[in-house]
């Protein structure tokens, strides 16, 4: 029998900094006159809907729309409360990981929602192919929470951090909690084996 982790997305209170989980992957932040906005294109509608629910839980309005390519898009409203997060994750016009960033359980859940998928006996968390300088710091951030990953596909269009081993996959599952209610979400969710 497995014991529930004391540090789980299901027990943590939602916070603005959790949205960094979207920026850890291919999510983008832009600054407007009103404040910053965070958005991420995902391959399936259930992902966009779940991300919007998590953004709304923080007290920021969010909506599901469609990208120019026709994929589901989850995005927050432009809000001044997101400006500090945008600035921490930006170095000029380039995405950068803040020094010492460690993903909270909810940030890790958002990362899984946006770009997590099983790959054989492994689980992978997608990275931003347009921000290669973030890959190594993000690998280090996962090491800080006990999930030492392997960087895969660094030169390709789908770079990712691969989590291998029952212990690490179990830790990931305990941290991110249960999948969304959508039946297709279970197939994309982390499992111990």
C-alpha positions as a Markdown table, in Angstrom:
| # | Residue | x | y | z |
|---|---|---|---|---|
| 1 | Unk | 0.0 | 0.0 | 0.0 |
| 2 | Unk | 1.3 | 3.5 | -0.9 |
| 3 | Unk | 1.3 | 6.4 | 1.5 |
| 4 | Unk | 0.1 | 9.8 | 0.3 |
| 5 | Unk | 2.9 | 12.3 | 0.0 |
| 6 | Unk | 2.7 | 15.2 | 2.5 |
| 7 | Unk | 3.9 | 17.4 | -0.4 |
| 8 | Unk | 1.2 | 16.9 | -3.0 |
| 9 | Unk | -0.6 | 19.1 | -5.5 |
| 10 | Unk | -3.8 | 17.9 | -3.8 |
| 11 | Unk | -2.7 | 19.3 | -0.4 |
| 12 | Unk | -1.0 | 22.5 | -1.4 |
| 13 | Unk | -2.8 | 25.8 | -1.7 |
| 14 | Unk | -2.8 | 27.3 | -5.2 |
| 15 | Unk | -0.3 | 30.2 | -5.8 |
| 16 | Unk | 0.7 | 32.4 | -8.7 |
| 17 | Unk | 4.2 | 30.9 | -8.7 |
| 18 | Unk | 2.7 | 27.5 | -9.6 |
| 19 | Unk | 2.1 | 28.8 | -13.1 |
| 20 | Unk | 5.9 | 28.5 | -13.5 |
| 21 | Unk | 5.1 | 24.8 | -14.4 |
| 22 | Unk | 3.7 | 26.0 | -17.7 |
| 23 | Unk | 6.8 | 28.1 | -18.4 |
| 24 | Unk | 9.0 | 25.1 | -17.6 |
| 25 | Unk | 7.6 | 23.5 | -20.7 |
| 26 | Unk | 6.7 | 25.4 | -23.9 |
| 27 | Unk | 4.3 | 27.8 | -22.2 |
| 28 | Unk | 4.8 | 31.5 | -22.9 |
| 29 | Unk | 4.4 | 34.7 | -20.9 |
| 30 | Unk | 3.9 | 38.1 | -22.5 |
| 31 | Unk | 3.7 | 41.5 | -20.8 |
| 32 | Unk | 0.8 | 43.8 | -21.8 |
| 33 | Unk | -0.2 | 47.2 | -20.5 |
| 34 | Unk | -2.6 | 45.5 | -18.1 |
| 35 | Unk | -0.1 | 43.0 | -16.8 |
| 36 | Unk | 1.3 | 39.6 | -17.9 |
| 37 | Unk | -0.5 | 36.8 | -19.6 |
| 38 | Unk | 0.6 | 33.1 | -19.6 |
| 39 | Unk | -0.5 | 30.7 | -22.4 |
| 40 | Unk | 0.3 | 27.2 | -23.6 |
| 41 | Unk | -0.7 | 25.2 | -26.6 |
| 42 | Unk | -1.5 | 21.6 | -25.8 |
| 43 | Unk | -2.4 | 18.5 | -28.0 |
| 44 | Unk | -5.7 | 17.7 | -26.3 |
| 45 | Unk | -8.7 | 19.6 | -25.1 |
| 46 | Unk | -8.8 | 17.9 | -21.7 |
| 47 | Unk | -5.3 | 19.3 | -21.0 |
| 48 | Unk | -6.4 | 22.9 | -21.8 |
| 49 | Unk | -9.5 | 22.6 | -19.7 |
| 50 | Unk | -7.6 | 21.2 | -16.7 |
| 51 | Unk | -4.9 | 23.9 | -17.0 |
| 52 | Unk | -7.6 | 26.6 | -17.0 |
| 53 | Unk | -9.2 | 25.1 | -13.9 |
| 54 | Unk | -5.9 | 25.2 | -12.1 |
| 55 | Unk | -5.3 | 28.8 | -13.2 |
| 56 | Unk | -8.8 | 29.8 | -12.0 |
| 57 | Unk | -8.1 | 28.2 | -8.6 |
| 58 | Unk | -5.3 | 30.8 | -8.2 |
| 59 | Unk | -7.9 | 33.5 | -8.7 |
| 60 | Unk | -6.9 | 34.4 | -12.2 |
| 61 | Unk | -9.4 | 34.2 | -15.0 |
| 62 | Unk | -8.5 | 31.7 | -17.8 |
| 63 | Unk | -10.0 | 30.5 | -21.0 |
| 64 | Unk | -9.7 | 27.7 | -23.6 |
| 65 | Unk | -9.3 | 28.9 | -27.2 |
| 66 | Unk | -7.7 | 27.6 | -30.3 |
| 67 | Unk | -4.2 | 28.3 | -31.6 |
| 68 | Unk | -3.5 | 29.4 | -35.2 |
| 69 | Unk | -2.7 | 25.8 | -36.0 |
| 70 | Unk | -6.1 | 24.6 | -34.6 |
| 71 | Unk | -4.7 | 23.1 | -31.3 |
| 72 | Unk | -6.3 | 23.7 | -27.9 |
| 73 | Unk | -4.8 | 26.8 | -26.2 |
| 74 | Unk | -5.1 | 27.5 | -22.4 |
| 75 | Unk | -4.4 | 31.1 | -21.4 |
| 76 | Unk | -4.8 | 33.3 | -18.5 |
| 77 | Unk | -6.2 | 36.8 | -18.5 |
| 78 | Unk | -3.6 | 39.6 | -18.6 |
| 79 | Unk | -3.2 | 40.5 | -14.9 |
| 80 | Unk | -0.7 | 42.6 | -13.0 |
| 81 | Unk | -0.4 | 39.8 | -10.4 |
| 82 | Unk | 1.4 | 37.7 | -13.1 |
| 83 | Unk | 4.0 | 40.4 | -13.9 |
| 84 | Unk | 6.5 | 39.4 | -11.3 |
| 85 | Unk | 6.4 | 35.8 | -12.5 |
| 86 | Unk | 6.9 | 36.9 | -16.1 |
| 87 | Unk | 9.9 | 39.0 | -15.1 |
| 88 | Unk | 11.5 | 36.1 | -13.1 |
| 89 | Unk | 11.2 | 33.8 | -16.1 |
| 90 | Unk | 12.4 | 36.3 | -18.7 |
| 91 | Unk | 15.8 | 37.6 | -19.5 |
| 92 | Unk | 15.0 | 40.3 | -22.1 |
| 93 | Unk | 13.0 | 38.5 | -24.8 |
| 94 | Unk | 14.4 | 35.1 | -23.8 |
| 95 | Unk | 12.9 | 32.6 | -21.4 |
| 96 | Unk | 15.1 | 31.7 | -18.5 |
| 97 | Unk | 14.8 | 29.6 | -15.4 |
| 98 | Unk | 15.2 | 31.6 | -12.1 |
| 99 | Unk | 18.3 | 30.6 | -10.1 |
| 100 | Unk | 17.5 | 27.8 | -7.7 |
| 101 | Unk | 13.9 | 27.3 | -8.9 |
| 102 | Unk | 12.3 | 24.2 | -7.4 |
| 103 | Unk | 8.9 | 23.2 | -8.8 |
| 104 | Unk | 6.0 | 23.2 | -6.2 |
| 105 | Unk | 3.7 | 20.2 | -6.4 |
| 106 | Unk | 1.1 | 22.3 | -8.3 |
| 107 | Unk | 3.8 | 23.6 | -10.7 |
| 108 | Unk | 4.8 | 20.1 | -11.4 |
| 109 | Unk | 1.1 | 19.1 | -12.0 |
| 110 | Unk | 0.8 | 22.0 | -14.5 |
| 111 | Unk | 3.9 | 20.8 | -16.2 |
| 112 | Unk | 2.5 | 17.3 | -16.5 |
| 113 | Unk | -0.9 | 18.7 | -17.7 |
| 114 | Unk | 0.8 | 20.8 | -20.4 |
| 115 | Unk | 3.5 | 18.4 | -21.6 |
| 116 | Unk | 3.7 | 15.1 | -19.7 |
| 117 | Unk | 3.4 | 11.7 | -21.4 |
| 118 | Unk | 4.4 | 8.1 | -20.9 |
| 119 | Unk | 7.1 | 6.8 | -23.1 |
| 120 | Unk | 7.3 | 3.0 | -22.7 |
| 121 | Unk | 8.4 | 2.3 | -19.1 |
| 122 | Unk | 9.5 | 6.0 | -18.7 |
| 123 | Unk | 7.6 | 9.2 | -18.2 |
| 124 | Unk | 8.7 | 12.4 | -20.0 |
| 125 | Unk | 8.1 | 16.0 | -19.3 |
| 126 | Unk | 8.3 | 18.1 | -22.4 |
| 127 | Unk | 10.6 | 21.1 | -22.6 |
| 128 | Unk | 10.6 | 24.2 | -24.8 |
| 129 | Unk | 12.5 | 23.5 | -28.0 |
| 130 | Unk | 12.9 | 27.3 | -28.5 |
| 131 | Unk | 14.6 | 27.8 | -25.1 |
| 132 | Unk | 17.5 | 25.2 | -25.0 |
| 133 | Unk | 19.2 | 27.2 | -22.2 |
| 134 | Unk | 16.4 | 26.2 | -19.8 |
| 135 | Unk | 16.9 | 22.5 | -20.2 |
| 136 | Unk | 19.8 | 21.9 | -17.9 |
| 137 | Unk | 18.4 | 24.2 | -15.1 |
| 138 | Unk | 15.1 | 22.4 | -15.3 |
| 139 | Unk | 16.8 | 19.0 | -15.0 |
| 140 | Unk | 18.5 | 20.3 | -11.9 |
| 141 | Unk | 15.2 | 21.6 | -10.5 |
| 142 | Unk | 13.7 | 18.1 | -10.8 |
| 143 | Unk | 16.8 | 16.7 | -9.0 |
| 144 | Unk | 15.9 | 19.0 | -6.1 |
| 145 | Unk | 12.6 | 17.2 | -5.7 |
| 146 | Unk | 14.0 | 13.7 | -5.9 |
| 147 | Unk | 13.3 | 12.9 | -9.6 |
| 148 | Unk | 16.7 | 12.9 | -11.3 |
| 149 | Unk | 15.8 | 13.0 | -15.0 |
| 150 | Unk | 17.7 | 12.3 | -18.2 |
| 151 | Unk | 17.6 | 15.0 | -21.0 |
| 152 | Unk | 16.4 | 13.4 | -24.2 |
| 153 | Unk | 15.9 | 14.8 | -27.7 |
| 154 | Unk | 17.9 | 18.0 | -26.9 |
| 155 | Unk | 18.7 | 18.6 | -30.6 |
| 156 | Unk | 15.2 | 17.7 | -31.9 |
| 157 | Unk | 11.8 | 19.2 | -32.0 |
| 158 | Unk | 10.6 | 17.4 | -28.8 |
| 159 | Unk | 13.2 | 17.8 | -26.1 |
| 160 | Unk | 12.1 | 16.4 | -22.7 |
| 161 | Unk | 13.2 | 15.2 | -19.3 |
| 162 | Unk | 12.8 | 11.5 | -19.0 |
| 163 | Unk | 12.0 | 10.1 | -15.5 |
| 164 | Unk | 13.0 | 6.5 | -15.2 |
| 165 | Unk | 12.5 | 3.9 | -12.4 |
| 166 | Unk | 9.6 | 2.9 | -10.3 |
| 167 | Unk | 10.7 | 5.0 | -7.3 |
| 168 | Unk | 11.0 | 8.2 | -9.3 |
| 169 | Unk | 7.7 | 7.7 | -11.2 |
| 170 | Unk | 5.9 | 6.9 | -7.9 |
| 171 | Unk | 7.4 | 10.1 | -6.5 |
| 172 | Unk | 6.1 | 12.0 | -9.5 |
| 173 | Unk | 2.6 | 10.5 | -9.2 |
| 174 | Unk | 2.4 | 11.2 | -5.5 |
| 175 | Unk | 3.5 | 14.8 | -6.1 |
| 176 | Unk | 1.1 | 15.6 | -8.9 |
| 177 | Unk | -1.9 | 13.7 | -7.5 |
| 178 | Unk | -4.8 | 12.1 | -9.4 |
| 179 | Unk | -5.4 | 12.8 | -13.1 |
| 180 | Unk | -8.3 | 15.0 | -14.2 |
| 181 | Unk | -11.7 | 13.3 | -14.5 |
| 182 | Unk | -11.5 | 13.1 | -18.3 |
| 183 | Unk | -11.2 | 9.4 | -19.3 |
| 184 | Unk | -8.4 | 10.1 | -21.8 |
| 185 | Unk | -6.3 | 11.8 | -19.1 |
| 186 | Unk | -5.5 | 8.5 | -17.3 |
| 187 | Unk | -3.5 | 7.2 | -20.4 |
| 188 | Unk | -1.3 | 10.3 | -20.3 |
| 189 | Unk | -0.8 | 10.4 | -16.5 |
| 190 | Unk | 2.2 | 9.2 | -14.6 |
| 191 | Unk | 2.0 | 5.6 | -13.1 |
| 192 | Unk | 4.5 | 3.8 | -10.9 |
| 193 | Unk | 5.0 | 1.1 | -13.5 |
